[in-house]
Amino acid sequence: MKVLFVVPHYYRGMGVNTRYASHSVLKKEQRIQALDRLIYQLYALFGPLHVGTLDHASSSLATMRSITQFEFDIVICTTGKDHLLYDISCPSLYYHHVDTKSEPIWLGFAAQRKMLELSGQYDYYCYLEDDIIINDPYFFIKLDYFNSQTSGQNLLLPHRYETPWIQGKLKKHYYSKLYSDLACHEQGKNVCTYNFDFLGRTIKLKQPALVHSGCYFLTARQFEIIAETKEFANCEGIPLERALDLAASNAIGHHFVVFKADECNLDFFEVEHGVGNMFDQIKLESDGSIKWDWSHEGFDYKASDREEQGRLNYR
């Protein structure tokens, strides 16, 4: 199996508490670590150079094979000098760097155009925002199993979860994991569900209220389907304030029946959101209960908005 991972990546420090983490000087270190982890984890989980100790007496080492390993390429798409590739510890030989010349707000769509250039060469075409981290070595085995059991019109997406970033705010560490995409969204009528047996357990999937995971993983056939649609790699008509999210969800939401794991087994198929923001919105009350603070009164939108407003005419 050969897999393509395409990652749109952008960072430009423009303020302290900005609308986007890609503009926040306070979250620069988090973004560096998240991008490092994104790349290193793909090699740690799926790469060919797994080393095991065979003989402790002679201290001999040998590479090991695993059923989780496969061939893959990582393409990181940036624009100009606004990136952190010179700050991460990961060697440049681990990935291919492409300067798309895109405006930052439309970088996700530019990354999809790069995917189109590479069509016909891979078994899976994967889109990852630059802070999406896979931690499950059986991620693609689960995905293969789902795809073998269902129609190609069905698409399995992972849940995103966040863990608190350690910055001395110990009150937020009481909760160790937060599934950000389970925030209340109105569920449509006639929701499809799908159950199947996996390792002796019943796995429950359902159509999510929110078709967004910051990533997607398409088989070669699914990519052929979506590559022919008007929504893919096309930012025409996309609202500026939703450009980042819709790059990862607009086309797949229009052309596939999307499933995510049900609440009873969220961690069956999940990815880590490496630079999360939900913990920033949680307050721990004196009685131990939590409150979601969505006021955003302290947010500085000016830095992000000023840049975005200058790009309204770009398509």
N, C-alpha and C positions, 0 to 999 in steps of 0.2 A: 504494500500500500504506500502511496505517495501523497503527501498532504501539503497544501499551501496555507500558510498563515499570513494574512495581510493586516498590518497594524498602523492606523493613522496616529501620528504622534505630534503633539504641539505643546510648547511651553514658552511663555513670555511673562516674566514677573512684572505686574503692572499695579499691584496694590496689596493691602494687608488682608482685607476681608472681602474679596471680590466675588462676583456672581459665579464664576467658573474657577475650579481648582487649578486649571491650566494658566490662570492669570495671578494666582496667589503666591506671594513671596513666602508666606508662612507654610505653604504646602509643597515647596520645592523639594525638600528632602524626601517627603513621602512619594512624590512623583518619580524621583530618581530611583528609590528603592523598589517601587512598584514595577517600573519598566525593567529593571535588572531582574526582578523575580519572575516576571512574565517570560523573559527569554530563557533564564536558567532553568525554570521549572519545565519548560518544553523539552529541554535536553535531558534533564534529570529523569523525567517520566518516560519519554518516548525515544530518546537519542540512542545511538548505537554503542557508545563508549562506556558501558557499565562495567566496572572493574570489581572483581571479587578475589579474596585471598584464598588460594588453593592449598598452600603449604606454609604453615607458620614457621616451621623449622628452617626452611630455606628462604623465607620471606618472598616467595615467588608470587607474582600477580598475573592474572589473565583476564581478558575481557569476557563478559558473560552475555548470553542471549536471553531475551525475555519475550513472552508473547505480547507484551505491550509495546514493543519497539517497532518503529517504522521509519521510512525515509521522509524528510520534510524540509521545506524551505521557509524561512521567515523573511518577509519583506516589510520594512519599516518605512512608511511614507511620511515625509515632513514637508515643510515649506520654508524656504530661506534658511536663516540662522536661528529661527525660533524653535529650538529643540534642546534635548538634554543628552544627546548621544555622546558628547564629549565629557559628560559628567558621570555616566554610568561606568561600573567596573567591568561589564561584559565586553570581551574582545570583539572588534568589528567583524572578524571572520565568522562569527556566529550568526550573522544576519546580512541581508542585502539592504542598502540604504538608497532610497529613491527620493530626490527632491522634486516634488510634483509641480512647484511654482503656483500652487493653488492659494486662494485666499484662505486664511485659517478656518473661518466658519464653515467652509465647504470642503474641508480636507477629507472628511469621510467619504464623500462622493468621488473625489479624486482617487482615493484608495480603491474604490470599486472599479474605476476605469482601469486601474492597473491590474485588477483581477481579470478583467475582460481581455487584456493583452496576453494573459497567461492561460487562457482557456484551452482546454483539450490536453493539458499536460499533467493533471492531477486527479486523484480519486476523491479527494475532499477539498473544498474551497471554504476557508474559514476567515471570518472577519472578527478581529478583537480590538476593542478600544484599548488604549495604551495603559490601562490600569486593571485589566481583567486577567486574573491568574488562575490557572488550572492546577488543582492539587490532587486530583484523582487519577492514579495510573490506569484505571479501568474505564476512563472517560470514553474513549473511542470504542472499546469493546461493548459498553452499554449502548452507545449510539448505533453501532453496527447491528446489535441485537434488535433494537427498536425498528430500525429501517428494514430489517429482514422480516419483521412480523406485520408491517403495515404498508399502506400505499405510499408511493413517492410524493403524494400531495400532503402527507402529514409530516410535520417538522417538529422535532424535539428540541426545545430550548432549555438551558439550565436556569435555575434560580441564582440570583446574585445574593451573596451575603457579605456583611462587613464585620470586622472585629475592631475594637477601639484602638486608636493610635495613642501610644503612651507618651503623654506630655505633662504628667504630674496631676491630671484631673482624675484622681482615683475614684471619685464618686461615679464616674461613668464605666469603671471597670467591673462593677458588680454584675453587669450583663456582658456575656462573652461573645455573643453572636447575634446578629440582627439581619433579618431578611428584608431588604429595603423595598423590593418590588411587591411585597404583600401589603403595602399601604393601601388603604381603602379605595378601591375603584369600583365603579358600578359594573356588575356582571351582566352580560347580555343574556337574552332568553335562549332556551334550547342549547345549553352548553354541552358539548361533546365530552364524554369521558372514555377512558381506555384503561383496562386492567390487564395485567399479564403476570405470569409466574417468573420470578428471577431468583435462582439459588434457593428455591423452596419458600420464598416469600412472595406475597401478593403486592405488586407495585401498582399504585393508582396514579393515573395521569388525568389531567383535565385541561380544557381550554382556559387560559388565564385571562383575567380582566385586563391585564397590562401586557401587551405584546412587545416587550422590550427586555433585553438582557445585556445590552452593551456588546453583544457578540452573536454570531450564528455559525452553523457548521453544515454545509450543503454537500450532498453527494454530487458526483460529476453530472448525473442526470438532472438533479434539482438545479444545479448551476446552469445547465443548458436551458432549462425552462425559464429561470429568472433573468438570464442574460438577454432574453428576447423581449422583455417587458419594458414599458415606458418608464416605470418607476425606478428601475435599477440604474445606478450611476448617474442619475438625473436629478438635479436640485431645482428644476423649474417648478415654480409654484410652492416651494417649501417655505413655510413661515420661518423667518429669521430666528425667532425665539425658540424654535423646536428643531433647528437644523442638526444639532449634535445627536439628539435622540433618534430622529427620523432616518438618519443615515444608517442606523443599525436596525431599524424596524419597519420602515415604510414599505419597502418592496416585499419583504417576506410576509408582512401582515396582509398584504393585498392578494398574495398568490399561493399561500399555503395555509392549511389548517394547523395552527400552532398548538402544541401541548407543552405543559410544564408539570413537574411532579406535584401531586396533591399535598395539602398541608400535613397529612399524616406521615409523609415520607419525603420531606423537602430535600434532605441531603442525599437522596438517590442520585440526583444529577444536578450539580451546582458548580459555580465558579466563585472565586473571591473577588470582591470589588476592592482593589488595593488602596485606592484613595477615596474612601467613603466620606459621606457628609451627614449621614443619619445620626451618628452618635453626637455630632455637633448640635443637633436639635433636640437632644434628650436632656431632661432635667430630672434629677432624683429628689423626690420630696422627702421631708423629714420622717414620714411614716414608712419609707421604703418603697413606695409606689413610684412609678415613672410617669412623666408628663411629656408629651410631644410639643415642643415650642416651635411653631411654624411662623412666628411673627416676622423674622428676618429684618427687624428694624435696624439692627446693627450692621447689615450688609452694605458694602460700598459697591453699588452697581455702576458708578460713573466710569470707572476705568474700562470695564468690559463694554459697556454700552457705547462709549465714545468710539472705540475701535470698530464695533459692529455697524454703527450708523454710517460710518464712512465707506461701508462695503455693500450698501443696499442695492446698488446697481450692478453688482457682479453676478454673472451667471455663466 
